[in-house]
Amino acid sequence: MKDLLSKLEKTNLLPLAFLGDSVHTQFVREHVLEHYNEKMQNFHKKASQFCKASHQSKVLEKIFNDLTDKEKEIVKRARNAKPKHTAKNSSSKDYMMATAFEALVGYLYLEENKQRLFAILNYSIQEE
């Protein structure tokens, strides 16, 4: 995984966000299944609350000052990346911040820094 991280860090960070999105989504879905007694149709709705761009943007804003210099660099580069598509259900600012959050998650996943990754993932599932 470190080889892939090394390759992705040198280029556009959007692939890290692509990976981070799947890592975050899986973590959230497992959390929802474990902690909420819902009907099946409500699981998606509950998980979506944690995975939507506006929520991820707020999480990143809250944790930004606690990030390492390297993590801040990843976030800033990913936030400023130019995606080929635009946000459908969120503001451009929230979409860019959510992309940066997902890139951070992807970076920590490939870095295999499980303690740091789970700290940030756990923070992202706190109720507002």
Buried (B, 14 or more C-beta within 10 A) or exposed (E): EEEEBEEBBEEBBBBBBBBBBEBBBEBBBEBBEEEEEBEEEEBEEBBBBBBBBBBBBBBBEEBBEEBEEEBBBBBBBBBEBEEEEEBEEBEEEBBBBBBBBBBBBBBBBBBEBEEBBEBBBEEBBEEE
